[in-house]
């Protein structure tokens, strides 16, 4: 059977890669030894700023020049960003974690006499209110005109900055870059430039492997080349393409399984959840899930399951488990059957929830009282490496059980505040 042979050959490539990784001790990585792999400030911002600094310990201004030529200018060319391309022969001073009084702390800032480049580095943290707008205004206050202010929003894989984060900035006033494509590409070019300096080259390679772990792309360059060569053989590309046509159907089916398992597990705990849209209105589950994979529009996200857990004055209080790529949960309020931004009457409840759960993520939009929470084992339906952990039945059942137990515990704690009625 062609598919059996196809997968057997892929397994051989995978095994050879694992053996090569083991023999070359690639698991040894100074970054993960000293820091958490996803630490924004102490690791990523600090290291990126050092590499971008032409006066850095590496003494290679070419790293900054490559960043301008291969990251910033292509972003200007490909996006709505209406700035003029930068001259990479002009070198910029680079600093990290700079506090601009009244405007906030900037992750990475590069300055010349004419232009200023601000890089907002996001890995897990949520967007702060009007963050990009504040940085733009701060640069303006420092004496730079709007045409000379370059604001870059950097995250793992290109998820768009929220309206909450960009404030009143137009889409043509800032650029977006990501680790998965832009930073990885830049690092590859920097590694080539550093080939005559093994200590720098190997440090950059270790950081590149860290980026691979961060973005879910752990394949080595050699393994990628092996995959490309493999697809050229026989009818392998045809088989791979035919199989890829079923991936969306698989993802739709998997997500539906997760929602159904959650509903059943909650029912066993005595909580009746129902599938709903972002307004807590009943909707067609199958259509919602299919549209999520069919179209990248934001309107096809923000749905989930909800359960009424009590009342507060004339309002109903719900536990709402929502999907926005990530699955997260919290407490929402409805009036006349429709979700509303929480009213003044619920401020005390919101404050008490925030005190009980200090790690809540608060978008500032008042849809979740106190903010929302990710499960201890996060699940993001847009991340392949996240989906891996629930494709196998036992792992999927375990994730559902653990997540349901967490959310039931959360509901019980909210009820224990004695601010809502049954």
C-alpha positions as CSV (number, residue, x, y, z in Angstrom):
1,X,0.0,0.0,0.0
2,X,1.6,3.3,-1.1
3,X,0.7,5.2,2.1
4,X,2.2,2.5,4.3
5,X,5.5,2.7,2.4
6,X,5.3,6.6,2.5
7,X,5.0,6.7,6.2
8,X,7.6,4.1,6.8
9,X,10.1,6.2,4.8
10,X,9.2,9.3,6.8
11,X,9.7,7.4,10.0
12,X,13.2,6.5,8.8
13,X,14.0,10.2,8.2
14,X,12.6,11.1,11.6
15,X,14.7,8.4,13.3
16,X,17.8,9.5,11.6
17,X,17.3,13.1,12.6
18,X,16.7,12.0,16.3
19,X,19.9,9.9,16.2
20,X,21.8,12.8,14.7
21,X,20.5,15.3,17.3
22,X,21.5,12.9,20.1
23,X,25.0,12.2,18.7
24,X,25.7,16.0,18.3
25,X,24.3,16.8,21.8
26,X,21.9,19.4,20.3
27,X,19.8,19.2,23.5
28,X,22.5,21.1,25.3
29,X,21.4,24.8,25.1
30,X,22.9,27.5,27.3
31,X,19.6,29.6,27.0
32,X,17.3,26.9,28.4
33,X,19.9,26.1,31.1
34,X,19.9,29.7,32.4
35,X,16.4,30.8,31.6
36,X,12.9,29.7,30.8
37,X,12.7,29.2,27.0
38,X,9.8,31.7,26.7
39,X,11.0,34.5,29.0
40,X,10.3,37.7,27.2
41,X,12.4,40.3,29.0
42,X,15.3,38.4,30.7
43,X,16.0,36.2,27.7
44,X,14.6,37.2,24.3
45,X,14.5,41.0,24.5
46,X,17.9,41.1,26.1
47,X,19.5,38.8,23.6
48,X,17.9,40.4,20.5
49,X,19.0,43.8,21.7
50,X,22.5,42.6,22.2
51,X,22.7,41.1,18.7
52,X,21.1,44.3,17.2
53,X,23.5,46.5,19.0
54,X,26.4,47.5,16.7
55,X,28.5,48.2,19.8
56,X,27.6,44.8,21.3
57,X,30.1,42.3,22.5
58,X,30.0,40.5,19.2
59,X,31.3,43.7,17.4
60,X,29.4,42.9,14.2
61,X,27.3,45.8,13.0
62,X,26.3,43.6,10.0
63,X,23.7,41.9,12.2
64,X,21.7,45.1,12.6
65,X,22.2,45.9,8.9
66,X,20.7,42.5,7.9
67,X,17.8,43.1,10.3
68,X,17.0,46.3,8.5
69,X,17.4,44.9,5.0
70,X,15.8,41.5,5.6
71,X,13.1,42.2,8.3
72,X,12.1,45.9,8.5
73,X,12.2,46.9,4.9
74,X,10.4,43.8,3.6
75,X,7.7,44.5,6.2
76,X,7.4,48.0,4.9
77,X,7.1,46.6,1.3
78,X,4.6,43.9,2.0
79,X,2.3,45.4,4.6
80,X,0.1,48.5,4.9
81,X,2.9,50.2,6.8
82,X,3.4,53.6,5.1
83,X,7.0,54.4,6.2
84,X,10.0,54.8,3.8
85,X,12.5,52.0,3.7
86,X,15.5,52.5,5.9
87,X,19.1,52.8,4.9
88,X,21.0,49.9,6.5
89,X,24.3,51.8,6.2
90,X,23.1,54.1,9.0
91,X,23.8,52.5,12.4
92,X,21.4,52.8,15.3
93,X,22.2,52.8,19.0
94,X,20.2,49.9,20.7
95,X,18.9,49.6,24.2
96,X,16.4,47.4,26.0
97,X,13.8,47.9,28.8
98,X,13.9,51.7,28.5
99,X,11.4,53.5,30.7
100,X,9.8,56.6,29.1
101,X,8.1,58.4,31.9
102,X,4.4,58.7,31.4
103,X,4.4,56.3,28.4
104,X,5.6,52.9,29.7
105,X,8.6,50.7,29.3
106,X,9.9,49.9,25.8
107,X,11.2,46.4,25.1
108,X,13.8,47.3,22.5
109,X,14.6,50.7,21.0
110,X,17.0,51.7,18.3
111,X,17.8,55.4,17.7
112,X,19.7,57.5,15.2
113,X,19.7,61.2,14.8
114,X,16.9,60.9,12.3
115,X,14.8,57.8,13.0
116,X,13.7,55.7,15.9
117,X,12.7,52.0,15.8
118,X,10.7,50.5,18.7
119,X,10.2,46.8,18.9
120,X,7.3,45.6,21.2
121,X,8.2,41.9,22.0
122,X,5.2,39.7,22.8
123,X,5.5,36.0,23.5
124,X,2.8,35.1,26.0
125,X,1.8,38.5,27.6
126,X,-1.5,40.0,26.5
127,X,-1.6,43.4,24.8
128,X,-1.6,46.4,27.2
129,X,-4.1,49.1,26.6
130,X,-3.1,51.5,23.9
131,X,0.4,50.2,24.0
132,X,1.6,50.9,20.5
133,X,-0.2,54.2,20.5
134,X,1.7,55.2,23.7
135,X,5.1,54.2,22.2
136,X,4.3,56.3,19.1
137,X,3.4,59.3,21.2
138,X,6.5,58.8,23.4
139,X,8.8,58.8,20.3
140,X,7.0,61.9,19.1
141,X,7.7,63.5,22.5
142,X,11.4,62.6,22.2
143,X,11.5,64.8,19.1
144,X,10.9,62.4,16.2
145,X,8.3,63.2,13.6
146,X,5.7,60.6,12.7
147,X,7.4,59.8,9.4
148,X,10.6,58.9,11.3
149,X,8.9,56.6,13.9
150,X,9.1,52.9,13.2
151,X,6.9,50.8,15.5
152,X,7.3,47.0,15.2
153,X,5.0,44.5,16.9
154,X,6.9,41.2,17.3
155,X,5.2,37.9,18.4
156,X,5.7,34.2,17.9
157,X,3.8,33.6,14.7
158,X,2.2,36.7,13.3
159,X,-1.1,36.9,15.2
160,X,-2.5,40.4,14.7
161,X,-2.1,43.0,17.4
162,X,-5.5,43.6,19.1
163,X,-7.4,46.9,18.8
164,X,-6.9,47.1,22.6
165,X,-3.1,47.1,22.1
166,X,-2.7,49.4,19.1
167,X,-5.0,52.1,20.4
168,X,-5.8,54.8,17.9
169,X,-2.9,53.9,15.6
170,X,-3.9,53.1,12.0
171,X,-2.6,49.9,10.5
172,X,-0.3,51.9,8.2
173,X,1.5,53.4,11.2
174,X,3.2,50.3,12.5
175,X,4.6,47.0,11.2
176,X,4.2,43.4,12.4
177,X,6.9,40.7,12.4
178,X,7.2,37.3,14.0
179,X,9.7,34.8,15.4
180,X,8.7,31.9,13.2
181,X,9.5,33.5,9.9
182,X,11.3,36.9,10.3
183,X,13.5,36.3,13.3
184,X,14.4,32.7,12.2
185,X,15.3,34.0,8.7
186,X,17.4,36.8,10.2
187,X,19.2,34.4,12.5
188,X,20.1,32.1,9.6
189,X,21.7,35.0,7.7
190,X,23.5,36.2,10.9
191,X,24.9,32.6,11.4
192,X,26.4,32.7,7.9
193,X,28.0,36.0,8.6
194,X,29.5,34.6,11.9
195,X,31.0,31.4,10.3
196,X,34.5,32.7,10.9
197,X,33.8,33.2,14.6
198,X,32.7,29.8,16.0
199,X,31.8,31.1,19.5
200,X,29.3,33.6,18.0
201,X,28.1,31.2,15.3
202,X,27.3,28.4,17.9
203,X,25.6,30.9,20.2
204,X,23.3,32.0,17.4
205,X,22.6,28.4,16.4
206,X,21.6,27.6,20.0
207,X,19.3,30.6,20.0
208,X,17.9,29.5,16.6
209,X,17.0,26.1,18.1
210,X,15.4,27.9,21.0
211,X,13.2,29.8,18.5
212,X,12.3,26.5,16.9
213,X,11.1,25.2,20.3
214,X,9.2,28.5,20.9
215,X,7.3,28.4,17.6
216,X,6.9,24.6,17.3
217,X,9.3,24.2,14.4
218,X,12.0,21.9,15.8
219,X,13.1,20.4,12.5
220,X,16.7,20.9,11.8
221,X,17.8,22.4,8.4
222,X,19.2,18.9,7.5
223,X,15.8,17.3,8.3
224,X,13.9,19.8,6.2
225,X,16.2,19.2,3.3
226,X,15.6,15.4,3.7
227,X,11.9,16.0,3.6
228,X,12.2,18.1,0.4
229,X,14.4,15.4,-1.3
230,X,11.9,12.7,-0.2
231,X,9.0,14.6,-1.8
232,X,10.8,14.5,-5.2
233,X,11.0,10.8,-5.2
234,X,8.4,8.6,-7.0
235,X,4.9,9.9,-6.4
236,X,5.6,11.1,-2.9
237,X,4.5,14.7,-3.5
238,X,1.2,13.5,-4.9
239,X,0.6,11.3,-1.8
240,X,1.5,14.1,0.5
241,X,-0.7,16.6,-1.3
242,X,-3.7,14.2,-1.3
243,X,-3.3,13.6,2.4
244,X,-3.0,17.3,3.2
245,X,-6.5,17.8,1.8
246,X,-7.9,15.9,4.7
247,X,-6.1,17.9,7.4
248,X,-8.8,20.5,7.8
249,X,-11.5,17.8,8.1
250,X,-9.3,16.1,10.8
251,X,-9.0,19.4,12.7
252,X,-12.8,20.1,12.5
253,X,-13.4,16.6,13.8
254,X,-10.8,16.9,16.6
255,X,-12.2,20.2,17.9
256,X,-15.7,18.9,17.8
257,X,-14.6,15.9,19.9
258,X,-13.0,18.2,22.5
259,X,-16.2,20.3,22.9
260,X,-18.4,17.1,23.2
261,X,-16.0,15.5,25.7
262,X,-16.1,18.7,27.8
263,X,-19.9,18.9,27.8
264,X,-20.1,15.2,28.9
265,X,-17.4,15.6,31.6
266,X,-19.1,18.8,33.0
267,X,-22.5,17.0,33.1
268,X,-21.0,14.3,35.2
269,X,-19.9,17.0,37.7
270,X,-23.4,18.4,37.8
271,X,-22.9,21.4,35.5
272,X,-24.9,21.7,32.3
273,X,-22.9,23.6,29.7
274,X,-24.2,24.6,26.3
275,X,-22.5,25.5,23.1
276,X,-22.8,29.2,22.3
277,X,-21.4,32.2,20.4
278,X,-19.5,35.1,22.0
279,X,-22.8,36.7,23.2
280,X,-23.7,33.4,25.0
281,X,-26.5,32.8,22.5
282,X,-27.1,29.2,21.3
283,X,-25.6,28.5,17.9
284,X,-24.8,25.6,15.5
285,X,-21.6,24.0,16.8
286,X,-20.7,22.2,13.5
287,X,-21.1,25.4,11.5
288,X,-19.0,27.5,14.0
289,X,-16.2,25.0,14.0
290,X,-16.1,24.6,10.2
291,X,-16.1,28.3,9.7
292,X,-13.2,28.6,12.2
293,X,-11.0,26.6,9.8
294,X,-12.6,28.0,6.6
295,X,-11.9,31.6,7.2
296,X,-9.2,33.5,9.2
297,X,-11.5,36.4,10.0
298,X,-11.8,37.3,13.7
299,X,-15.6,37.0,13.5
300,X,-15.2,33.2,13.1
301,X,-13.5,33.0,16.6
302,X,-14.9,33.8,20.0
303,X,-17.3,30.9,20.6
304,X,-17.5,28.1,23.2
305,X,-19.6,26.7,25.9
306,X,-21.3,28.3,28.9
307,X,-23.1,27.4,32.0
308,X,-25.3,29.7,34.3
309,X,-23.8,29.5,37.8
310,X,-25.9,32.0,39.6
311,X,-27.5,35.4,39.6
312,X,-26.5,38.9,40.7
313,X,-29.4,41.4,41.1
314,X,-31.2,41.3,37.7
315,X,-28.2,39.7,35.9
316,X,-27.3,36.1,35.3
317,X,-23.7,35.0,36.0
318,X,-22.1,32.4,33.7
319,X,-18.9,30.4,33.5
320,X,-17.9,30.9,29.8
321,X,-15.2,28.7,28.2
322,X,-14.3,30.6,25.0
323,X,-12.1,29.9,22.0
324,X,-9.9,32.6,20.5
325,X,-7.3,30.1,19.1
326,X,-6.5,29.4,22.8
327,X,-9.2,27.9,25.0
328,X,-9.7,30.0,28.1
329,X,-12.4,30.6,30.7
330,X,-13.8,33.1,33.2
331,X,-17.0,34.6,34.5
332,X,-19.4,36.6,32.3
333,X,-22.6,38.5,32.8
334,X,-25.8,38.4,30.8
335,X,-29.0,40.5,30.7
336,X,-32.2,39.4,28.9
337,X,-30.3,36.4,27.7
338,X,-27.4,38.2,26.1
339,X,-23.9,38.7,27.3
340,X,-23.0,42.3,28.3
341,X,-19.9,44.0,29.6
342,X,-20.1,43.7,33.3
343,X,-22.1,46.5,35.0
344,X,-21.3,48.5,38.1
345,X,-23.3,46.1,40.3
346,X,-20.7,43.4,39.6
347,X,-17.5,45.4,40.2
348,X,-17.2,44.0,43.8
349,X,-17.5,40.4,42.4
350,X,-14.9,41.3,39.6
351,X,-12.5,42.6,42.2
352,X,-12.8,39.6,44.5
353,X,-12.3,37.2,41.5
354,X,-9.1,39.1,40.6
355,X,-7.9,38.9,44.2
356,X,-8.6,35.1,44.3
357,X,-6.9,34.6,41.0
358,X,-4.1,37.2,40.6
359,X,-2.9,35.6,37.4
360,X,-6.0,36.4,35.5
361,X,-5.5,38.0,32.0
362,X,-7.5,41.3,31.9
363,X,-8.0,42.8,28.4
364,X,-9.7,45.8,29.9
365,X,-12.8,45.3,27.9
366,X,-15.0,44.0,30.8
367,X,-16.3,40.9,29.2
368,X,-14.8,38.6,31.9
369,X,-15.1,39.7,35.5
370,X,-11.5,40.2,36.7
371,X,-10.1,38.7,33.5
372,X,-9.8,35.2,31.9
373,X,-7.7,32.2,32.6
374,X,-5.8,29.6,30.5
375,X,-6.0,26.0,31.6
376,X,-2.8,24.8,33.3
377,X,-2.2,22.8,30.1
378,X,-3.0,25.4,27.4
379,X,-4.7,24.3,24.2
380,X,-4.4,26.4,21.1
381,X,-6.1,25.1,17.9
382,X,-3.9,27.2,15.7
383,X,-0.7,25.7,17.0
384,X,0.3,22.3,15.6
385,X,2.5,21.5,18.5
386,X,-0.4,22.2,20.9
387,X,-2.8,20.0,18.9
388,X,-0.3,17.1,19.1
389,X,-1.0,16.6,22.8
390,X,-4.8,15.8,22.2
391,X,-4.7,13.7,19.1
392,X,-4.2,10.5,21.0
393,X,-7.4,9.3,22.8
394,X,-5.9,8.7,26.3
395,X,-4.0,12.0,26.2
396,X,-7.2,13.8,25.0
397,X,-9.3,12.2,27.8
398,X,-6.7,13.2,30.4
399,X,-6.6,16.8,29.2
400,X,-10.4,17.1,29.3
401,X,-10.5,15.5,32.8
402,X,-7.8,17.8,34.2
403,X,-9.3,20.9,32.6
404,X,-12.8,20.2,33.8
405,X,-11.5,19.7,37.3
406,X,-9.7,23.0,37.2
407,X,-12.8,24.8,35.9
408,X,-15.1,23.2,38.4
409,X,-12.7,24.2,41.2
410,X,-12.8,27.8,39.8
411,X,-16.6,27.8,39.7
412,X,-16.7,26.6,43.3
413,X,-14.3,29.3,44.4
414,X,-16.4,32.0,42.7
415,X,-19.5,30.7,44.4
416,X,-17.7,30.6,47.8
417,X,-17.3,34.4,47.6
418,X,-21.0,34.4,48.4
419,X,-21.6,37.4,46.1
420,X,-24.0,35.6,43.7
421,X,-27.2,33.6,44.4
422,X,-27.9,30.1,43.2
